[in-house]
Each structure stands twice: as structure tokens, then as C-alpha cells.
Amino acid sequence: MERKDGGDERLAAEGEVAVARLAIDSGDLPHAADHLADAMITDPQLPELHEALAELCAAAGGPAAARELFPLDGQVFLGTVVCRAHVEAAAGDWDAAIGMLASAVQFDPGRPWAPAWLAREDLPGLVDPDAVAQAVARASGGLPDPLPAELADAVRPFDAFVRAVVDRHPDHALLLAMASGLTRRLGTTARAVELAEHAHRLAPGYMPSVMLGNALRADGRPEQALAVWEAELRRVAPDQDDSSSYLAVDVAELYGTLGRPAEGLPWLERVLAADPDHPKAGPAIHGLRHAVDGDAAHLLALADHHRAHPDHDYAQDLLERLGHRAPWLGLVPGATEATVNVLHQVLEAPGTTRDTEIDCTASTVEPPSSLLAVHLALPRTTVGYRSVGTPDPRLPLAEPTTTLWTWDGTDPRPAVAPPAAASAELVRATAELVWPTVPAAYDHAVRLAGLPLDDLVGVLAHPPAPREDELGRALLAHQPELWVRAVQTFACLGIAHHRTDQPWAGSDRRRVLLDLLLGPEDWVVEAAGFALVAIGWTHPGTRADIAAQLGRRLRYCAEADRTRVVTILRSVGQLALAAPWLPAEELDRARRFVAGEADGTSEPAKPGPSRPEAAPRPKPGFLRRLFGRG
């Protein structure tokens, strides 16, 4: 249900209550119950709602009879559950009422569900502590840990009730353990430790041990948490007990958090020896191996695992977390060209507008896409180049069937027509700077599959303006090159989806992407390379072919870097490392690219920019700016 603001919620709830009262007056009690359930979702604290609910119970013959108006079988709506909780409370079945209220907290913890009766002083003596422990487990099980402030305020009345029950039953081990989990999520970690320690003393066992370890970890005592958990695992072997196998995963990952991931691996290996398809240990071992050496091969293994086991959501969660904001694994890397560096300086200068005119002369040819970024923000800028460099970056590595750029001397211009307006707009709506995972980026681009191939190629040299939102305006004002690179990346991903009915080896999508990968030195080389990497991640049968083509580009970059600056060098290295199925020799070469080290022994590599993600300063003498008109 779409949530309205406070005033609108109150009005909507009052309207539902008014209709419910009309239905009560006419004897249509089920209709009235439906409207009260809708009002409960909208504004659970509305006084008129609770008055009308009491009227409904009276009309039905009492709270016990009113239960059938809020059935809990089949598909149940949240408002129905909360109304039923109030009816159960009115009927005196406090255990059922608390359990249903806990379900509401679990489903939507940010709503103010807590009723006035939850604060009754005598209520802790009217409930069964076993039922309350179960209710706490239900309410807190799905809550964030820790709870953000906007959720914590709504949950605190429930926590206050639980505290009162704990005070009345201070030696109920299960209740203490469950209360520890709720208290921990609310940030009172020292109190959570006290509760869990007492529970553990009363009844040493699996659940008190789990909750005590969680509390100690949250309280900044991870080593003590490990000691508690490992003692429990020695008592119950994780390869013989399914529940303790998950605790073994927690132990292994806590070693990773402490910076000792290698010590956690044996725990996971033991679980997987007993259950090779364990839904958490299977993904976790790849994550921990990644923590040991940082190799993207383990991230690829996570993707392969999730494809083989789509119900293992933890593999997806880990992949998103470990690839977050990593170049190509989770975002478009920045650019390092001198023209882009100067563009940044001009855009940050006071008085710069889109009408500002700048004449730039660079000492050597740079990727032509860098001019797209310059002209996107400052369309009246001109850039010239004094030399070409050797080997000539304007030349493709192989005879292409797709030609994106042509040159008038050192001045590049598009060799393809602009895309149709509708195609450009769809690419504009699809392009992103960041993505959760490589397969997610590939899947996101499927919406471009139906565009004509010529339009997808055309948008590479004729990118649309950024979207008219906050991010788009910021990119245009400060880093337009990131938008150009995002457009090119997703256009190439769109090409990756073109005519997927064609077998890979002879497909149009392979032909065009290889033309772009092996074409003139440009940002499009990287975009096409990423599209090929994404195909390799999602279609393992293509990996050997893609490795061969990426290796060809890597070797060319290494050779060119001996005699001239290759501005895309580091990004291409990062791209290759995102394809861990490449031969070890090529991956070593890519690591040297990323580290800024020379490749080969014949001649030292020319120094290039140090960090593609940042905006490095132009090399002295590399580019001169002639500020003419502004």
C-alpha cells in the first residue's frame, strides 16, 4: 500500500472509519471489518478507529464472536492481522494478541503499531513467557541490525513491554536470549550482553550461545564472541547438526571481519564436506577466499554459484557487497585524459557557463570520446592535437566491419549516423554509472535488445544528454565524461543482447563488439570490453573466446605503452581483472597496468596518470590551455 504523508493518512483513515460505521449501522459487518483493516494500515493510532473496532465487536456479539470477521487463513492482509490482535486482546487472549502484534512489527517495523493496552502494568503477568519469547523472535528476526533511528522509535514500545516481561520472569532462558536480540538491535549492546550471558548461564546451549556471540560482537568484543561460538561448535559438530552449520558460517565470517579470513576457511570446508550444497556456506567460502587474496575469480565463482542455485540468495548478497563500487565490477571507472582534467578545472572555475569558449591544444592524440565529454558540457570548445604517437592510436588492431570514427588528420569525427530519437531516449533512460553486480548490469540492458544495431552503434558517438534529474545535472556540471562512459557502456551491453538467437561464434553481437574492442584507441574499447566480460560472466561457454580477444587488446596496450601514453591502460587492466578466466600471464600483465608498473623489459613504460577514478593533474607540458573567450 502506498504510504501518504501524515495529514493525508489521517484523512484517509477517517474516511475508512466513516464508511465502516455506516456498514455497522446497516448490519454489513464483514464490509465494516474490511474498511477498519484498511484504516489500521493507514493510521493505526487513530482514536476513532479503535472506537469503531469496539463498536464492531459489540455488534458481532462480543470480541470472541468478532474473531471470524478478521480471518487468518489463506491470503491475509496486514491490517487484518493487526485488527485481529486488538480483537484477541479485547477477548483476553493476550498471548495471541502479542504474537499477531509481533507479526506486524516484523512486516513493517516503521509503523506505530503499539496499542495503549501494550503498556498495561498488569500485562506482563497475563502473558506466557514462552509465547512472548516466540513473539520476540518473530518480531526481531527480520529487523535490521542495528535498527535505524526512524524504525527504532516505532519498535521501542514493544521493547518496553518485553523488558517488563523479562523483569517478571528473570530466569526464563529463552525469553532472555530472545530479548537480547531485540535489545541489541536497538543499540543497547551492553544490556544485550547481560541478558544473553544470564541466559547462557541458565541453559548453556545453541540458542543462548548464538545470541551471546551476537551481543558480544555488537558490543565490540568479537574475540569473546568467537570463543563462545567455537565452544558451542565443539559441543555440537557442525557437520552433524544443520542449525550449528550456520553458526560455523558465522564463525568463519567473523574471522574474515577480524582480518584473519584464512583461519575461517576450515570451518566452511567442514560444513561443505558434509553438505556440498549448503545455501550459506557455499557462497561464504567464495567470499572468504576473496578476502584472502582479492581475486575476482571468487566473485565469478559466486555468480556461477547463484546461477546454479538461484534459491541461494546469500550468493547474490555477497556478490553485491564484495563488488560494490569496484571498477567495472560495480561502476564505470573515471577517465584520465588531459583534456578531461582541463575540462574539470574549467567547469569548477567561477563564471563558467555552457557558452564558455576554450581553445585547447594537446601534445598527442587522445581517445576521441574525450571530445564528446568536452562538447557535452562546453559545446563551443575546440581541441587540437600536435602529434599522433607510435603506434598510431587511430588505427584498429584488425580490419573492421564496423567503423565508429574517421579522422581529418588528427581531428576525429563520427563515422556513424546519430541514432533515432526514440532509441537515444531509451539508452538515456537505461544508462547507469553503478550497478549491483556484473550479471545485474547485463540483465538491466536487456531492455535495449530490440533496438536496431545501427542505433546502438550510433549512440556510442552521439550520446544523449544526461537525464534531467539531480544526478544528471551534477554530471553535466562537474563530470560529463562519466555520463558519456555510462552511455557507451550500456549501449555495448545492449549490443550484447542483439539477436541472442544467433550462435555466439557467428553472431552479429560478437562481430560488432570485437570490432569495437579491437578498434581505434578509445573509451568505446573499454565499453565493448566490459560487454564481452559481462557475456563471459553470464555465458561460461564464451569465456575462452573472450579471453583470447581481451588478451589481444592487453598485449597491444602493453606494446604501445612503451613508446607513448595509453590513457585507457589502467582501466583496461581493471577490465581484464574482472575476467579472471584469462590466462595467468595476461592477468599478471593487467595487474601491472593497474599498479602503474612497466610491462616488459625492452623499455620502461611512459608514466601515465596514477588513478583513473580521480581526476589527475595534467602532466607539465602535456597540454596547454589557451583561454580565449568566456
C-alpha positions in Angstrom: 0.0 0.0 0.0 1.4 3.4 -0.9 2.1 5.5 2.1 0.8 9.0 2.3 2.1 11.9 4.4 0.8 12.3 7.9 -2.2 14.6 7.1 -3.3 12.6 4.2 -3.0 9.4 6.2 -5.2 10.8 8.9 -7.9 11.9 6.4 -7.8 8.6 4.5 -8.1 6.6 7.8 -11.0 8.8 8.9 -12.7 8.1 5.6 -12.4 4.4 6.0 -13.7 4.6 9.6 -16.7 6.6 8.4 -17.6 4.0 5.8 -17.1 1.2 8.3 -19.5 2.8 10.8 -22.1 3.1 8.0 -21.6 -0.6 7.3 -22.0 -1.5 11.0 -25.2 0.5 11.1 -26.6 -1.4 8.1 -25.5 -4.8 9.6 -22.8 -5.5 7.0 -20.1 -6.4 9.5 -17.7 -8.1 7.1 -17.7 -5.0 4.9 -17.1 -2.9 8.0 -14.2 -5.1 9.0 -12.5 -4.6 5.6 -12.6 -0.9 6.0 -11.3 -0.9 9.5 -8.4 -3.1 8.4 -7.6 -0.5 5.7 -7.8 2.2 8.3 -5.5 0.3 10.6 -2.8 0.1 7.9 -3.2 3.9 7.2 -3.2 5.3 10.7 -3.0 2.6 13.5 -3.1 5.3 16.2 -6.4 6.9 15.1 -8.7 7.1 18.2 -11.9 6.9 16.1 -10.6 3.6 14.5 -10.3 1.9 17.9 -13.8 3.2 18.9 -15.2 1.8 15.7 -13.5 -1.5 16.3 -15.1 -1.7 19.7 -18.5 -0.9 18.1 -17.9 -3.7 15.6 -17.1 -6.2 18.4 -20.3 -5.2 20.2 -22.4 -5.6 17.0 -20.9 -9.0 16.4 -21.9 -10.2 19.9 -18.6 -9.7 21.6 -14.8 -9.9 20.8 -14.8 -13.7 20.7 -17.5 -13.7 18.0 -15.8 -10.8 16.1 -12.7 -13.0 15.5 -14.4 -14.5 12.4 -14.6 -11.1 10.9 -10.8 -11.0 10.7 -9.9 -14.5 9.4 -6.2 -15.5 9.3 -6.5 -18.4 6.8 -5.5 -18.1 3.1 -4.1 -14.7 1.9 -4.0 -12.4 5.0 -3.5 -8.7 4.8 -1.5 -6.9 7.4 -4.4 -4.6 8.5 -6.5 -7.7 9.2 -3.7 -9.2 11.4 -3.5 -6.0 13.5 -7.2 -5.7 13.9 -7.4 -9.4 14.9 -4.7 -8.6 17.5 -6.9 -5.9 19.0 -9.9 -8.3 19.0 -7.8 -11.0 20.7 -6.7 -8.5 23.3 -10.4 -7.5 23.9 -11.2 -11.2 24.2 -8.5 -11.7 26.8 -6.2 -13.9 24.7 -3.1 -11.9 25.3 -0.7 -14.5 24.0 -2.4 -14.5 20.6 -2.6 -10.7 20.6 1.1 -10.3 21.3 2.0 -12.8 18.7 0.0 -11.0 16.0 1.4 -7.6 17.0 4.9 -9.1 16.6 4.0 -10.2 13.1 3.1 -6.6 12.3 6.4 -5.3 13.7 8.2 -7.9 11.6 6.4 -7.0 8.4 6.6 -3.2 8.8 8.7 -2.1 11.8 8.4 1.6 10.9 4.6 1.9 11.7 3.4 2.9 15.1 1.6 -0.4 15.8 1.9 -0.3 19.6 -1.6 -0.1 21.2 -2.5 1.5 24.5 -3.1 -1.9 26.1 0.6 -2.9 25.4 1.6 -0.5 28.3 -0.8 -2.0 30.8 1.0 -2.5 34.1 -0.6 -5.9 34.7 0.0 -7.2 31.2 3.4 -8.9 32.0 1.6 -11.1 34.5 -1.1 -12.0 32.0 1.2 -13.5 29.3 3.0 -16.8 29.0 6.8 -16.1 28.8 7.2 -18.9 26.3 4.7 -17.1 24.0 6.4 -13.8 24.5 9.8 -15.3 23.6 8.3 -16.7 20.4 6.8 -13.3 19.6 10.1 -11.5 20.2 11.9 -13.9 17.9 9.2 -13.3 15.2 9.3 -9.5 15.6 13.1 -9.1 15.7 14.2 -11.8 13.3 13.7 -9.7 10.2 14.8 -6.4 11.7 17.9 -4.5 10.6 20.8 -4.8 13.0 21.2 -2.2 14.3 17.8 -0.5 13.7 18.0 2.9 12.1 16.5 5.7 14.2 13.4 6.1 12.1 12.5 2.4 12.9 13.7 2.3 16.4 11.2 4.8 17.7 8.3 2.7 16.5 9.7 -0.5 18.0 10.6 0.9 21.4 7.1 0.4 22.9 7.2 -3.3 22.1 10.7 -3.5 23.6 9.5 -1.8 26.8 6.8 -4.4 27.1 9.4 -7.2 26.6 11.6 -5.6 29.3 8.7 -5.7 31.7 8.1 -9.3 31.0 11.8 -10.1 31.5 11.6 -8.3 34.8 8.8 -10.6 35.9 10.5 -13.7 34.6 14.2 -13.0 35.1 15.2 -16.7 34.9 13.4 -17.7 31.7 16.4 -18.5 29.5 14.7 -18.5 26.1 13.0 -15.2 26.8 16.3 -13.7 28.0 18.0 -14.8 24.9 15.4 -13.5 22.5 15.1 -10.2 24.4 18.9 -9.9 24.0 18.5 -9.9 20.2 15.8 -7.2 20.3 17.8 -5.0 22.7 20.9 -5.4 20.6 19.1 -4.1 17.5 18.0 -1.1 19.4 21.7 -0.3 20.2 21.8 -1.2 23.9 24.6 -3.7 23.4 25.9 -3.9 26.9 22.4 -4.7 28.2 22.1 -7.3 25.4 25.3 -9.0 26.6 24.0 -9.1 30.2 20.7 -10.7 29.1 22.5 -13.3 26.9 25.1 -14.1 29.5 22.4 -14.8 32.0 20.5 -17.0 29.5 23.7 -18.8 28.7 24.4 -19.5 32.4 20.9 -20.7 33.0 20.8 -23.0 29.9 24.1 -23.4 28.0 23.2 -24.5 24.5 22.8 -23.5 20.9 20.4 -20.5 21.0 21.9 -18.8 24.1 25.3 -19.3 22.6 24.3 -17.7 19.3 22.6 -14.8 21.0 25.6 -14.2 23.4 28.0 -14.2 20.5 25.9 -11.8 18.5 25.7 -9.5 21.6 29.4 -9.6 22.2 30.2 -8.9 18.6 27.8 -6.0 18.5 29.4 -4.7 21.8 32.8 -4.6 20.2 34.1 -7.9 21.7 34.5 -10.1 18.6 37.2 -12.3 20.1 35.0 -13.2 23.0 32.2 -13.9 20.6 34.5 -16.3 18.7 35.3 -18.1 22.0 31.6 -18.6 22.8 30.7 -19.8 19.3 33.6 -22.1 18.9 32.9 -23.7 22.3 29.4 -24.4 21.2 30.6 -25.9 17.9 32.9 -28.2 19.8 29.9 -29.4 21.7 27.7 -29.9 18.6 29.7 -30.8 15.5 28.5 -28.5 12.6 28.8 -31.4 10.1 26.3 -33.3 12.1 23.7 -30.7 13.1 22.1 -28.4 10.5 21.5 -25.5 12.8 25.0 -25.4 14.1 26.3 -25.4 10.5 25.0 -21.8 10.2 26.9 -20.9 13.3 30.0 -22.3 11.7 29.5 -19.9 8.8 29.2 -17.0 11.3 32.4 -18.1 12.9 34.2 -18.3 9.6 33.0 -14.8 8.5 33.8 -13.3 11.9 37.4 -14.4 11.3 37.2 -12.6 8.0 35.9 -9.4 9.7 38.9 -9.7 12.1 41.3 -9.7 9.1 42.1 -13.4 9.5 40.0 -15.0 6.8 42.3 -17.9 6.3 41.5 -19.1 9.8 37.8 -19.2 8.9 38.1 -21.4 5.8 38.4 -24.7 7.7 35.0 -24.1 9.3 33.4 -23.7 5.9 35.3 -26.6 4.4 34.0 -28.8 7.2 30.4 -27.8 6.6 30.7 -28.2 2.8 32.2 -31.7 3.2 29.0 -32.8 4.9 26.6 -30.7 2.7 28.2 -29.6 -0.6 25.0 -27.6 -1.4 24.8 -25.7 1.9 22.9 -22.5 1.0 25.1 -20.2 3.1 28.5 -22.0 3.4 28.7 -22.5 -0.3 28.7 -18.8 -1.1 30.5 -17.8 2.1 33.6 -19.8 1.1 34.0 -17.8 -2.1 33.6 -14.6 -0.1 36.2 -15.6 2.4 38.6 -16.7 -0.3 38.2 -13.3 -1.9 39.1 -11.7 1.5 42.3 -13.8 1.5 43.7 -12.7 -1.9 41.2 -10.2 -3.5 41.0 -12.3 -6.7 37.9 -11.6 -8.8 37.8 -15.4 -9.6 36.0 -15.8 -6.3 33.4 -13.2 -7.3 32.9 -15.1 -10.6 32.5 -18.3 -8.6 29.8 -16.5 -6.6 28.0 -15.6 -9.8 28.3 -19.2 -11.1 27.1 -20.5 -7.8 24.0 -18.3 -7.9 23.2 -19.3 -11.4 23.4 -22.9 -10.4 21.5 -22.3 -7.2 19.1 -19.4 -7.8 17.5 -20.0 -4.4 20.8 -19.3 -2.6 20.2 -15.6 -2.1 23.3 -15.2 0.0 25.4 -15.7 -3.0 23.8 -12.6 -4.6 24.1 -10.6 -1.4 27.8 -11.4 -1.1 28.5 -10.6 -4.7 26.8 -7.2 -4.4 28.7 -6.4 -1.2 32.2 -7.5 -2.4 31.9 -5.9 -5.9 30.5 -2.7 -4.5 32.0 0.4 -6.3 34.9 -1.7 -7.7 36.0 -0.6 -11.2 33.9 -2.5 -13.8 32.6 -4.9 -11.2 30.3 -2.3 -9.8 30.9 1.0 -11.6 32.2 2.9 -14.6 35.8 3.9 -13.9 36.8 7.5 -14.4 38.8 8.9 -17.3 42.4 10.1 -17.2 42.8 12.2 -20.4 44.4 15.6 -20.1 41.5 17.2 -21.9 39.2 15.7 -19.3 41.4 17.1 -16.5 41.3 20.5 -18.0 37.6 20.2 -18.5 37.2 19.6 -14.8 39.2 22.7 -14.0 37.2 24.9 -16.3 33.9 23.6 -15.0 34.9 24.4 -11.5 36.2 27.9 -12.4 33.9 30.8 -11.4 31.9 32.2 -14.3 32.0 29.1 -16.5 28.8 28.6 -18.5 27.8 26.4 -21.4 28.7 29.3 -23.7 32.3 29.5 -22.4 34.7 29.1 -25.3 38.1 27.4 -24.8 40.8 26.5 -27.3 42.9 23.6 -26.3 46.0 22.1 -27.9 47.2 18.7 -26.7 50.6 17.3 -27.5 49.3 14.0 -28.8 46.1 12.4 -29.9 43.7 11.2 -27.2 40.6 9.0 -27.4 38.0 10.7 -29.5 35.3 10.1 -26.9 37.0 12.5 -24.6 35.8 15.2 -27.0 32.3 14.0 -26.6 32.5 14.8 -22.9 34.1 18.2 -23.5 31.4 19.2 -26.1 28.6 17.8 -23.9 29.4 20.4 -21.2 31.1 23.1 -23.3 29.9 22.8 -26.8 31.9 25.8 -28.1 35.2 24.4 -27.1 37.8 23.4 -29.7 40.6 20.8 -29.1 43.6 20.2 -31.4 46.4 17.7 -31.3 50.0 18.4 -32.3 51.1 14.8 -32.9 49.9 11.2 -33.2 52.2 8.9 -31.3 53.5 5.5 -32.2 51.9 3.1 -32.6 49.1 5.1 -34.2 46.1 5.1 -31.8 43.8 5.9 -34.7 44.3 2.6 -36.4 42.3 -0.6 -35.5 44.0 -3.7 -34.5 42.1 -5.7 -37.1 40.2 -4.8 -40.3 36.7 -3.9 -39.0 33.3 -4.3 -40.5 32.1 -1.6 -38.0 33.9 1.8 -38.1 32.9 4.3 -35.5 35.5 7.1 -36.1 37.1 8.7 -39.0 39.9 11.4 -38.9 40.7 14.6 -40.7 44.4 14.5 -39.9 44.3 14.4 -36.1 40.7 15.6 -35.8 38.2 12.8 -35.1 34.6 12.8 -36.2 31.9 10.2 -36.1 31.7 7.8 -39.0 28.2 6.7 -38.0 24.8 8.4 -38.1 23.1 9.5 -34.9 20.5 7.1 -33.5 16.8 7.6 -33.8 15.4 9.8 -31.1 13.4 7.0 -29.5 16.5 4.8 -29.4 18.6 7.5 -27.9 16.0 8.2 -25.3 15.8 4.5 -24.3 19.6 4.4 -23.9 19.4 7.6 -21.9 16.9 6.0 -19.6 18.9 2.8 -19.2 22.5 4.1 -18.7 23.8 3.9 -15.2 27.1 4.8 -13.5 26.9 2.0 -11.0 25.4 -1.5 -10.8 25.0 -4.1 -8.2 26.9 -6.9 -10.0 28.2 -7.6 -13.5 25.2 -10.0 -14.2 22.8 -7.3 -13.0 24.3 -4.8 -15.4 23.9 -7.3 -18.2 20.3 -8.0 -17.3 19.5 -4.3 -16.9 20.5 -3.7 -20.5 18.1 -6.3 -21.9 15.6 -3.6 -22.5 17.8 -2.4 -25.3 17.7 -5.8 -27.1 15.1 -4.6 -29.5 16.9 -1.5 -30.7 18.4 -1.5 -34.2 22.1 -2.4 -34.2 22.9 0.8 -36.1 21.2 2.9 -33.4 23.2 1.1 -30.6 26.4 1.8 -32.5 25.3 5.3 -33.4 24.7 6.3 -29.8 28.4 5.5 -29.0 29.5 8.5 -31.0 26.3 10.6 -30.5 25.5 10.2 -26.8 22.3 11.8 -25.5 22.4 14.5 -22.8 22.2 13.3 -19.2 18.8 12.7 -17.6 17.1 15.8 -16.2 17.4 14.8 -12.6 19.7 15.7 -9.7 22.4 13.2 -10.8 22.2 14.2 -14.4 22.6 17.9 -13.7 25.5 17.2 -11.4 27.3 15.1 -14.1 26.8 17.7 -16.7 28.1 20.4 -14.3 31.1 18.5 -13.0 31.9 15.2 -14.6 30.2 14.8 -18.0 32.8 12.2 -19.0 31.2 9.7 -16.6 27.9 10.1 -18.4 29.5 9.5 -21.8 31.2 6.4 -20.5 28.0 5.2 -18.9 26.1 5.6 -22.1 28.8 3.8 -24.1 28.9 1.0 -21.5 25.2 0.3 -21.6 25.0 0.7 -25.4 27.6 -2.0 -25.7 25.6 -4.1 -23.2 22.6 -3.6 -25.5 24.7 -4.9 -28.4 25.5 -7.9 -26.2 21.7 -8.7 -26.2 21.3 -8.2 -30.0 20.0 -11.3 -31.8 20.8 -13.7 -29.0 19.1 -16.4 -31.1 22.3 -16.4 -33.2 25.0 -18.8 -32.1 27.8 -16.9 -30.4 30.6 -17.7 -32.8 29.0 -16.3 -35.9 26.7 -13.7 -34.3 26.4 -10.1 -35.2 26.8 -9.2 -31.5 30.2 -10.9 -31.4 31.3 -9.3 -34.6 30.4 -5.8 -33.6 31.7 -6.0 -30.1 35.1 -7.3 -31.4 35.2 -4.6 -34.0 34.8 -2.0 -31.1 37.2 -3.8 -28.8 39.9 -4.0 -31.4 39.2 -0.6 -33.0 41.0 2.7 -32.5 42.1 3.5 -29.0 39.0 5.0 -27.4 36.7 4.7 -24.4 34.5 2.5 -26.6 37.3 -0.1 -26.4 36.6 -0.3 -22.7 32.8 -0.3 -23.1 32.9 -3.1 -25.6 35.4 -5.0 -23.4 33.0 -4.8 -20.5 30.1 -6.0 -22.6 32.3 -9.0 -23.5 33.2 -9.6 -19.9 29.5 -9.5 -18.9 28.8 -12.1 -21.6 31.5 -14.2 -20.2 30.1 -13.9 -16.6 26.7 -14.9 -17.7 27.5 -17.4 -20.5 30.5 -19.5 -19.4 30.8 -21.2 -22.8 32.1 -17.9 -24.3 34.9 -17.4 -21.9 37.8 -18.9 -23.9 36.9 -16.9 -27.0 36.5 -13.7 -25.0 39.8 -14.3 -23.1 41.6 -14.5 -26.4 40.2 -11.2 -27.7 40.8 -9.3 -24.4 44.4 -10.7 -24.4 45.0 -9.3 -27.8 44.0 -5.8 -26.6 46.1 -6.1 -23.5 49.2 -7.0 -25.5 48.7 -4.1 -27.8 48.3 -1.7 -24.8 51.5 -3.1 -23.3 53.4 -2.6 -26.6 52.0 1.0 -27.1 52.8 1.9 -23.5 56.5 1.5 -24.2 56.5 4.5 -26.6 53.6 6.7 -25.7 50.9 7.4 -23.1 48.0 5.0 -23.2 45.3 6.8 -21.3 43.0 3.8 -21.1 45.8 1.5 -19.8 44.8 1.2 -16.2 41.1 0.9 -16.9 41.8 -1.9 -19.5 43.8 -3.6 -16.8 40.9 -3.4 -14.3 38.6 -4.7 -17.0 40.9 -7.7 -17.6 41.0 -8.4 -13.9 37.2 -8.6 -14.0 37.6 -11.5 -16.4 39.5 -13.9 -14.1 39.3 -16.7 -16.6 42.1 -15.0 -18.7 45.5 -16.8 -18.7 47.7 -16.1 -15.7 50.2 -14.3 -17.9 47.5 -11.8 -19.1 46.2 -11.3 -15.6 49.7 -10.6 -14.4 50.1 -8.0 -17.2 46.7 -6.5 -16.1 47.9 -6.2 -12.5 51.0 -4.3 -13.7 48.8 -1.9 -15.7 46.7 -1.2 -12.6 49.7 -0.8 -10.4 51.3 1.6 -12.9 54.3 -0.6 -13.5 56.1 -1.0 -16.8 55.2 -4.1 -18.8 58.1 -6.0 -20.5 61.8 -5.3 -20.3 62.7 -3.6 -23.6 61.9 -0.1 -22.4 60.3 1.5 -19.4 56.7 2.4 -19.7 55.9 6.1 -20.0 54.4 7.3 -16.8 50.6 7.7 -17.1 48.0 9.1 -14.7 48.1 7.4 -11.4 44.4 6.9 -10.5 41.7 6.6 -13.2 38.9 7.1 -10.6 40.2 10.5 -9.6 41.0 13.5 -11.8 44.8 13.6 -12.0 46.6 16.7 -12.9 47.8 17.1 -16.5 51.5 16.4 -17.0 53.6 19.5 -17.3 54.0 20.4 -20.9 51.5 17.7 -22.0 48.7 20.1 -22.7 48.5 23.9 -22.9 45.3 25.8 -22.5 44.5 29.0 -24.4 41.7 30.7 -22.7 40.2 32.8 -25.4 36.6 33.8 -24.9 34.4 33.0 -22.0 
